[in-house]
């Protein structure tokens, strides 16, 4: 696993449209592990793929209740 660079406000990738995840691969699992490690190093509770320079529609979350998890291709169904 490795810690990834976190992109900050003003980075163009944060404004780009994300792409759906088509399938779960070993590379995707590795990205999820790297994102979790990065999130923990930053003392965060959530991290989206664009925040580490990737365009996949993916986020990792750990709010301290239960194990951490990844969400793939999330969509807002109600607001």
N, C-alpha and C positions, 0 to 999 in steps of 0.2 A: 504494500500500500504506500501511497505517497500523498503529501499535502500539495494541493493545487493552489495556484494564485487566484485570489478573489478579486473580481472586477468591481470597480466602484462607479458611482454616478458619473456620467459623461462618456463612459465606454460605449462605443456604438453597438456592440453585441447585445447590450441590454435593451435596445430598441428594436432588434430584429425579431421577426416572427420565428417561433419554434417549429420544429418538425416532429410529427408523431413518431413514437417508437414502434417499429414494425414487429420486432421479435426480441425476446430476451436471449442474449448471447453471453459468452464468457467475458467479452470485452465490456458489455453493459454491466455485468456483475462487478467487474473490476472498477469501472467508473463509479458505481454506487458505493463501493468500499472506500474509494479515494475521496468521494464527496463527504461521506460520514466522517472520515478522519479529518478532513479540512474543516468541517463544521465544528467538530469537537475542539480543534486547536483554536478556532475563533470564538469559542465559548458561545456558540449559537444553538438554536433549537430547530432550525430549518435552513435549507439551502437548495436553490434551484440551479439546474444545469447552466443557464446563461450566466449565472454569477461566477462560474468557473470557466467561462469562455466556450461553452458547448451549446449547441442549438437543439439538443434533444428535449422533448417535452417530458421532463422528469424532475422530481424533487425528492429530497430526503428529509425526514422529520424525526425528532426525538423530543417529546415533551415531558419525559421522565415517568410516564405511566405506561408500563409495558415496554416491549422491545422497540428499538428504532425501526422505521419502515420507509420504504420508497413508494412513491406514487408515480405511475406511468400514465401519460395521456389524460391528465385530469381535465375536467371541464366544469364550469360553473353552471349549475342547474337551477339555482334560485338565488336571488339576492334581496 
